Amino acid sequence: MPKIVLNGVTVDFPFQPYKCQQEYMTKVLECLQQKVNGILESPTGTGKTLCLLCTTLAWREHLRDGISARKIAERAQGELFPDRALSSWGNAAAAAGDPIACYTDIPKIIYASRTHSQLTQVINELRNTSYRPKVCVLGSREQLCIHPEVKKQESNHLQIHLCRKKVASRSCHFYNNVEEKSLEQELASPILDIEDLVKSGSKHRVCPYYLSRNLKQQADIIFMPYNYLLDAKSRRAHNIDLKGTVVIFDEAHNVEKMCEESASFDLTPHDLASGLDVIDQVLEEQTKAAQQGEPHPEFSADSPSPGLNMELEDIAKLKSKCCPPRLLAAGWGLLLARRWVTPPRPTVILLRLEGAIDAVELPGDDSGVTKPGSYIFELFAEAQITFQTKGCILDSLDQIIQHLAGRAGVFTNTAGLQKLADIIQIVFSVDPSEGSPGSPAGLGALQSYKVHIHPDAGHRRTAQRSDAWSTTAARKRGKVLSYWCFSPGHSMHELVRQGVRSLILTSGTLAPVSSFALEMQIPFPVCLENPHIIDKHQIWVGVVPRGPDGAQLSSAFDRRFSEECLSSLGKALGNIARVVPYGLLIFFPSYPVMEKSLEFWRARDLARKMEALKPLFVEPRSKGSFSETISAYYARVAAPGSTGATFLAVCRGKASEGLDFSDTNGRGVIVTGLPYPPRMDPRVVLKMQFLDEMKGQGGAGGQFLSGQEWYRQQASRAVNQAIGRVIRHRQDYGAVFLCDHRCQRRPPGLQHPVCVEKMLSARPSRLAPSSPPGKLRVWTCMSPA
């Protein structure tokens, strides 16, 4: 493999890198060597994953070689080379002020992407390099557990608690084998993705989940979904130590949303109601056992069992300030006489929290009310959930959930209690001195949040659930408590606080990079907007502002479902499908727009005409049927004598990223409109207001986007992600059609990647030929059908 020297580091690369790849690797090294953060945009198909892997691993080897050279020089004490100063031996790190003096100080690489399927692609790229680092991939029990009883649990949190039970009691033989077998060559040495890890665990009868945690200790590079890093709870659960690490976020265009979502929640009436029902069940169960004189052993305070180790007072305390009358009648007095518990104190949690939320007055138009972030502490204080009490509350919730783990039946659904525990951790994740109400130090963090209380739109659906839930869950229409974070900088600052050495955010669609850096609210001294590696004749980009009948194409809210617009768009798509060979991707702004458009075309015979040209495959909403649909699309495109196929998808949907539409699978991409976020959605409205407030206050030196700038950029990045499906490697080629007249006049903030910006042209009536013979030919496709 070719070896190239960049910034003093020798990088093994599978082939001679292109200029843009060398530039990209140089910027990565700049981040690593100077211990700074970087935002690097490089279009899809430019090999950024390969560049990242080769550069970071070459840098680690360079550090290791430097340490080895110094150790040799120190042992020789200058006897072998008296004329050479000791400082010249592999001292590049020390010269840069880097305190890397031993092998254990060499930084680990944490490589994060959005999904495990994307990480599997990264690991496959690693196998194509000459580097063979110690590798670990982290996953959840849901993905990695091979214990039959744990696997059949319906939810991830039940799997967690049942697993913990079995581990504590040493009743899981897969876990018991981990320590003995984790050093076996076949398990410790290969580069395993998550599927390989499960197969190897099954073969050797060793738990893949705990095996991966063991491998993490010695790993040079650790792969994980990036919610494991951004979510403080997941970070603790996987025991991820970030101090001194290099953290890479691949596909980082999703990071802003993930940062905000990991620090936000929506607490519904059904969540509280289901929690109350579970606590009722536990109380009644224990009271019945007490009446019979045989209390359940797991509820005894002196029990060594890993199950519930709580007094009934503590259980009742979770529900209300006093014992329910039916329990008093059923034998509470007997429990007191036996001195197992003392009368419950007037401490309130679930019912008072529900009451505090219900007491908030809402306007008559069901729009909800918004309050400052600090209001969450006032609300929780009414339920006596405070910094001082949160520890014992979380412990009690955890014990109840773990006690019920593994039971069957609708009443053992502990999702509501688990959600409450997660919410308490989110609210009180800041230090009391920084986050308590009235503390000036906490204002910065709390400014990132808003509390929004609104009617429960899902009340009717909840009321239709099985009768088993009707006791509490469907009593009345309640209110949803939303606690929303509006600054991704909140999570980014936390990563910096954890001691990350360098943070590298990279994707093919970060443009404009400058504003993306502003959103993160931490310094990014190194920035790059790379051109593509393809030649200009390999891609054609054009705006289609009108259909073949002359009607203006628009996905604007007041136009998108008009008969004139839908009819004209359907005719335009049919004409484009006639000239684009093989696979054609059509992206819609949202699922409702896609579904209503397809319904309109089917009713007017337009869909049948499209099907006659290329069979239609539609992206499903559910994950379960997506793989089957996309496989059928690939098979149709590849079928002998096929005219190709059309795949209808949604911007920001499952097909818009991480999937391979290279070569014939995607010779053309059509974007049917600008996918702006829903303008009337309360979360979108509050996000825009928050940004305008911050910009007006000049926060962080005025380094904030305006609400309108953010709003436009959300559409821009979603469009760019869809466009990125068409060119997947150096030899690929295709065409991009932007079927919305607003793309022609380019709204402010609508920016495409560098390669698309250079090639974008608008020819309203005619798309001229631009490809060489043997490749894509695009010509008059806007003529009437």
N, C-alpha and C positions, 0 to 999 in steps of 0.2 A: 504494500500500500504506500502511496506517496507520503512523504514526510515534509511538512512545511514548518518554518520557524516564524512565530508571531510573538512580538513583545518578549523575545528571549525564551519562549516556550516551544518545544517541538511537538507538533500535533500530527498524529497518525490519522489520515483521512482516507476513506475507501477509494477515492478517485481524486484527480486534480481539481481542486475547488474552483468555482467560478469567482469572479471579482466580488460580487455581492456577498458570497459566502465568506470570503476572506474578511471583508469589511465587518460582517456580522460577528465572526469569531474574534476579531480584534476588539470589538466593543465588549464582548463577553469577558475577555481577559482583562480589559480595563476595569470592569466592575470587580472582578475577583482580586486583582492585584492591588487595587487602591481601596478595597473594602467599602465600596459605595454601591448605591442602588442604580438600576437601569431599566428603562422602558425601550424595548426593541421591537419594532414592527418589521416583519418580512413577509411578503405575500405567500399564500398557500402554494406549495409546490417548489419553494426555493430551498428546501432541505434544512429548515431551521432546527428541527429536532436532532438531526444528525450533527449539525454544527454545535448545538448545545452539549450533547453527550461527549463528543470528541474533545471539545475545548475544556470542559470542566474536568474530565478525567485525565487529560494531558496535564493540566495545571496541578492536579493532585500528585501525579507521578513526578512532576518537576519538583514539587515540595519534598516528596519522599527522597528523591535522588539527592537533593541539596542536604537534607538531614544526614543521609548515609555518608556523603562526602565529608561533612564536618566531623562526624564521629570517627571516620578513618584518620582524618588529619589530627584530631585530638589525641588519638591513641598513638599515632606516630610521633607526636610532639615535635614535629618539625625535623626529625632526624633524616627522613627519606628525601625531603625537599626543603633543605635549609634556606634556599633563596626565595621561597614562596611564603607570603604572609598567611597566617591562619585564617584571617578574615576573608581571603579570596576563595575559600573552599565552600561552595554552595551556600553563600551567605546572602543570596538575593532577597530572601524573606526578611532577614534581620535588617538589611540595608533600607528596606521599605518601612521599617518600624513595626514589622510583624513579629509577634512573640511566638513563632512556631519553632520550638526547639527540639521536640521529640515527635515520634510517629503518632502518638495518641492525640497530639494537638492539630493534626492535619484535619481541616474542616470536612464534615460529612456533607454530602449533597442531598438535599431533599427536593425531589422532582414531583411536582404536583400538577395534575390536570383535572378536568371537570369530572370525568367518569372513568371507570375501570376499563371500559372498551378502548378509550383513548390511550390509557396507560399500557394496555396490551400492545397497541401499535408502536408505542415508544420502546417497549422492551424488545419487540421484534427488530427495531432499528438498531438497538444496542448489540444484538446478536450479529449484525452485519459489520460491526467494527472489529478492530484488533484488540480492543480493551476487554478485559475479563475481571471486572471489580466484584467484590462481595456485594450481593444484591439482596434487597428485601422489599416485598410489596405488602402493604398493610390493607386489610379489609375488615369488614364487620363479621360478626358471628353468622348473620344471615347468609353471607356469601361463602364463609369458610368452614362453618361447623359441619361435621360429618356424623355426629351422634344422632341416631334415628329419633329418639324421643325429643331432643331439643329442636331438631330441624322441623318437626311437625307443628311447632308452636306458631300461632297465627301472626304474631307481631314481633318485631325486633326486640322490644324491651322485655317481653316475656321470655324470649330466648336468652337474653342477657341474664335475667334473674335465675332461671332454671339452670343455666350453665354455672353460675356462681355457686348455687346449691351443690351441684355435683362435684365441682372442683373442691369446695370446702370439705365435703364428706369423702373425698377421694373415690367417688363412685363412677367416675368417667375414666375408663381404661385408656382412651385416646390421649387424654391429658396426662395420665400417669406415665405414659411412654415418652413424653416430650423431652424430659431432662436426659434420659438415657440415649435417645436416638437423634437428638438435634445436631450432634457433631458428626453423624454419618456423612461420608463423602457425597453420597447421592442426594442428600437433602440440603447440605450446606454449601456445596460448590456451584451447581448449575445456575444459570440465569433463568429463574422461574417466573412466569406471570401468574395471575391469580388462579387460572384454570389448572396450570401445571402444579401449583401448590396443593390444590384439592386432590388431584390425581395421585400425587406423591404421598400425601397424607393418608389417603385411603389404602394405597398399596402397602405402606409401612405401618398402618394402624397407629398413626400419631396425629394429634390434633393440629390441623393447619393453622388455626387461629393463634394458638399459643406458640406454635413453632415459628410463625412469622415474628412474634414479639421477641422470641429468643434470638432470631437471626438479626433483628434490628440492632442489637447491641454491638455486633461486629461489622455491620454493613458499611460499605463505602458510600453507597447511594441507596436511598430509600424512596420508593414510589408510593404515592398515596393520592386519593381524591382531595381536592383542595379545601373541601369543607372540614376535613380532619385538622387542618391548620387554622382555619378561620373561626371555627366553633370552639370556644374555650372548653366546653364539656367534652367534646371529642378529643381535644388535645390532651386533657387530663386522662380520659379513659384509655388512650393508647400510649400514655406516658411518653409524650413526644417532647424531648429536650431540644430547644431551638438555639441555645447559647452557642455562638461561634459557628453556626451552620450557614451554608449557602442555600437559599430557598429560591427555587425556580417555579414560577406559575406559568405553565404553558396554557394556550387557549385563554389568555388572561382577559379577553373582552368580557367574560362573565364575572370577573372578580368583583366589580362594583356591586352588582346585584347580590352576589353571595355574601359579601361583607355585611351588607345591610340586613339581609334575611337572617343570617346567623345570629344577629343581635336583636331580632324583633320577634314578636309573637302576636297571635290572635287567640284570646281565651273566650270560648263560646259557652252559652248556657248549658249545652249538652256535655261539655267537658266537666263542668262543675257537678251537673246532675249525675253523671255516671260515677264520679268520684264519691258522691254522697251515697249512692246505691251500694257501692262496694263496701263502704265503711258500715252501713246498716247491716249488710250481710255478715261481716265479721263480728259485730257486736251481738247480733242475734244468735249466731253460732256459738259464741262463748257463753252467753247467758244460758242457753239451753244446756250446754255442757255443765255449767255451774249448778243448775237446778238438779241435774242428775247426780251431782256429787263427783263428777269425773271431768274436771276441766281438761281441755285439750293440752297435751304436754308441750306443744310448741308455743303456747301462750304463757307458760309459767315464767316468771321473772328469773327463776333459778335454773331454767333449762339450758343444757349445753347445746341444744339443737341449733343449727344455723338458721332456723326459721324465725318466726316472730318472737321477739324477746321484749314484750311490752305489757304494761298493766292496762286493764280496761279503761282506766281513767285517761291514759294517753291516747287510746283509740277514740274515745268519745270526744276528747279535746279537739281532735281534728275536725269533728263535725259541728259541734255547737257548744254553747256555754253551759248547758245543763243536760242531764240524761233524758232521753225521750221517755214520755210517760209509759209507753208500752213496755219498755225495758224495766222500769221500776216495778210494773205489775208482774213482769215475767220472772223476777227473781233478783233484781239489783240489791234489794235489802238482804237477801241471803249472802250475796258476795260481800257486802259490808260486814255482816255478822261473822263471816269467816275471815275478815280482815285481809282479804287479798288486795283490796284497793281502798283508797280514801275517797270521799265525795268529790266529784270533779269540780275544779275551780271554774269561775266564770270566764274561761278562756275561749275565744272564738276563732275559728279559721274558715272553714268552707262556707257555712251559712252566712256569716257576717261578711265575707268577701262577696258572696252573691248578693247580699242585701245592700252593701255599699255600692256595687255596680248598678243595681236596680234603682237606687235612690237618686242617681244622676238624672236630672230632667233633660229631656231631648225636645228639640223643636218639633212642631206638628208635621213638618214635611218629611220626616224620617231621614233627614240629612245627617244627623249625628252632631256631637259637640267635640271640639278639640281643645285640649289643655296642654300646658307646658310639660316637658318630660318629668320634672320634679313632682308632678301630681301623683305619679305612680306610688311614691313613698307614702303620701297621705292616704291613698286608697288602701294600700296594704296594711298600714298602721291601724286602720279601723278593724282589720281582721287579726290584729296583733302579730302580723308577719313583719319583723324588723330585723336589723342587722344582729341584734342580740338573740332573737328567737329562731332565726332561720336554720341554725345548725341542728337543733333538736327536732324541728319540723321535718327537715329533709331526712333525718335518720328514721323518724317514725314512718314517713311515706315509703322509704326504701324497704323497711322491714315488712310492711303490709304487702307490698308488691311482690317481694321475694317469697313471702309465705304462700301467696296465692299462685305463684308461677307453676305452670304445669297442670293446673286444674282445667277441666273442660266445662263448658256452659257459658251462657251469655252473661251471668252475674259475675263471672270472674274476669270480665273485661276491665283491666286496670289501666287502660290507655289514658283515662281522665286524670288519675292520680299521677301517672308518669309525666303527663304534660304539665301538671301543676308543679311538680318537682323541677322540671326543666325551666319553667318560667321563673321560679324563685331564684334559680341560679343565674339566669340572665339579668334579672332586676338588680340583684345584689352582687353582681360580678365585680363591681368597682370597690375600692377600699372605702370603709366607712368615712374616713376623714376627707375623701375626695368626692363621694357620692351622696352623702347625707343631705337632706333638705336644709337649705340655708347656709351651707358651707360654700364660701367663695371659691375654694379650690375645685369644687365639683361642678361649677357652672359650665366649664368647657365641655365636659363629657355630656352633661344633661342637655346642653343646647342642641346636641345631635338628635334628640328624641322628641317625639310628640306622642301624647296619649289621645286616642280617638275612641269615643264610645258611641256606638250606633246600633240600631235595631238589628236583630238576628234575621238575616235574609233567608237563612236555611231552616227557619222554624217549621215551615210546612213539611219539609222533607224529614225533619227530625220526628215530627208527630206521626209520620207514617211508618216508623220503625216498628219492630215486633212489640207485642203487648208486654213483654218482659221489662221493657224500658219505660213503659208508660207511667209507672208510679211517680217518677220524678222528672224524667227528661222531657216529657211533653206537657208539663203542667200549664205553661203559658208562654207567650212570646217574650223572650228575654232580650238582653242586650249583650253585645259583643264588646269586650275590652281589648283594644288594639294598642300595642306599645311598639311604635315604629322608629327604627333608626334611619336617619337620612344622610349619614355621612360615612362612606367607606373608610375614611381616614380614621374612624374610631378603631376598626380592626387592624388597620395598617400600623397605627401607633402602638397597638398592643404587641404586634410582632417585633417591632423595633425594641420595645421595652423588654421583650424576652431575650434580647441579646443576639438577634440575627446579624451575621457578618455582612452579607450582601443579599439584596432582594432583587431578583430579575423577573420582570413581567414581560411576557412576549406573546405575540399573536400575529395573525395575518391581517387583523382588522382592528387596529387601535386608533386610526386616524380620526381627528387630528391628535397627534401624540402630546402636544403641549397642553391641551385641555384635559386629556386623560390624566396627565401627571398632576394637574391642579386638583382633580377630583380625589386623588389618593391622599392628599394633604401631608405627604412626607417628601423630602428632597429626592430627586432623581437626576443627579448630575450627568449621567450618561443616557443619551437618547439617540435613536436611529429610526429613520424611515427608509427602508431599503426599496430599490426598484426590483422588478421581476427579472428572472434569468432568461425568460423567453424573448424572442424577437417580436417586433411590433406586428409582423404579418401573421402571428399565431393567434391573435385575439382581435375580434371586432366588437366594438362597444358602440351602441347607438340608442338614441331616445326615439320612442314611437309615441308622439303626442296625440295622434288621431288614428282612428280605425280606417278600414278601407272604404267605409261609407261617409267619411269626413267628420264623424262625430268625435268630440273631444274625449280622450280617455282620462279618467280621474278616479282615484280611490278616496277622495275627500268624503267626509261623513255625509254631506248632503247630496252627493252624486253617486256614490258607489253602488247603490241598489236601484238606480233609475233604469228603466227599460232600455232607453237609448244607449246608455253607457255599457250595460251588460251585453247587449246585443252586438255592439261594435267591438267590444273586447273579445267576445267569442269568435267573431269573424276574423279578427286580427290573429288570434292564436291559431286558428285553423290554417291561415295562410302561411304563418311562420313554420308550423309543423310540416307543411308541404315541402319546404326547402331545406330544413335542418335534418341531416341524416342521423340515423341511430337514436340515441337517447336524448330526450328533451325534458328539462326540469322547469316547472312553472311554480313560482312562489307567490303566495297570497299574503296580505297583511295579517290575517288571523283565521282561525278555524271557522267562525261564523261567516266571514266573507267568502271563504272557499266553498263552504257547504251551500250557501244561498246562491252563489254564482253557478255552481254545478246543477243545482235544482232548476234554475232558470234555463240553462242551456239544454237540459234534458227535456224540459217541457216544450221547447221550441225547435227541437231536432238538431240543434247545433252540436250537442254532445255526440250524437250519432255520426255526424260528419267528421268530428275529430277522431272518433274511434276507428272510422274507416281508414284514416291516415296512419294513426298510431294508437294502439290500445291504451286506455287510461288506467292508471293505478293511483289510488288516493291514499295519502298519508292518514292512518287512523289516529284517533286521539289516544287510545290505550297503547301501553308499551307491549302488551302481550302479543298482539297481532302484527306489530310493526315489522319484526324480522321476517315473517312469512310474506308480507306484502312486498318488501324491498327485494327479497330473494326472487319472487315471481317476476318483478320488473327486470332484474338483471338477466334472468333466464330468457325472457322475451326478447330483450335487446340482442342477446348472443345467439338466438335461435337461427339456424340456416335459413336463408331466404327472407328473414324478417325485415319489415320496414322500420323497425325500431319500436319505441314505446314512449309514452308521456307519463311523467310522475308529477302529480299535483301535491304540493307541499306547502308548509306555512313558515314564514319568517320567524326565527327564534324557536322553531319546532325541532323535532328529532332528526329530520333530514337535512337541516340547515348547517350542521357541523359534525365533524368527526366521521363522516361516511365517505366511502370511496366512489366517486362518480368520475373516475379518470377515463380517458380515452373514449371509447364508443358509449360508455355508460352516461356520458354527459357532454354532448357536442354543442348544446345550447342551453342557456339559462334565461328564462323570462321572469322579470319582476313586475307584477301587475299593479303595484302601488306602493306608496310610502307607509311603512308600518309604524306610525306614531303610536305611542302608548295611549290608552283610552283617556281622553282629556277630562272627562267628568269623574273618573275614578278618584275617591277621596285620597288614596295614597299618592297618586300622581299630582293632584292639586296641592297637597301638603308638601311634597318634595319640591315643587316649583316655588312655593311660598318660602320654604326654608332657605333655598339657595338665594332667592331675592333678598331675604332678610340678612343673610350672612354677607352678601355682596354689598348691601347698603351699609352695614355696620363696619365694613372694611376689615372683617375678621381675617386673621392670618395674613395681614398685609394686603388685604383685598384680593387674595388668591382664591376666588370662587367664581364659578360659572354663574350666569344668570339662569333663572328658571327656564326661560325660552331657549337659551343656548343648549341646555341639557336636554330639553324636550326634542329639539331637532336632531341632536346627536344620537339619541336612542334610535331614531328611524334610520339615520345614516349608517350606523354600525350594523344594524340588522340587515340592511340592503347589502352592505359590503360582505357580510358573512355568506349571504346567498350567492353573490357573485363569485365568491371564492370556490364554489363547487366546480367551476368550469375548467380551470387549469390546475392540474394536480402534479405535474412534473415537467421537466425540461422539454420533452418532445411533444407534450400535449398541445391541443389547440381547440378553439371553439368560439362561440359568439354569445354576446350578452345583449338582451333587449330590455330596455327600461320603458314599460308601457304605462306611463303617467305623464301628462303634459307638464306637471310641476318640475320634473327632472330637467326639462328643457331650459327653464329660466333659473334653475339652481337656487332653491331657497337658501338663505344664509345659514351656515352651519352644516349644510349637506355636503360632506366631503368624502371622496372615495380614495382608495389606496393610490399611491403614486403612479403605478403602472396604468390604472384605469383612468386617472385624471389626465394623463398624457394622451390617451387614445380616445377619450370621449368625444363624440361628435354627434350633432343632431341633424338628421336628414328627414324631415317630416313625411315626405311622400315616397322616398325611394332609398333603399338600402343597397349601396353599390357593392360590386364584387371587390373583395380585398384579400383573398387568400390565393396562394399559388395552386397550380393544377395538382390534383391528387389529394388535396386537403379540402377543408370546408369551403364551399362556394355559397355566397350569400348575394342574391340579387333581388330583382323586383318581387317583393313578397307582400307589398301593401296594395297590390292591384285587386279590384273586386273579384270575389270568388265566382 
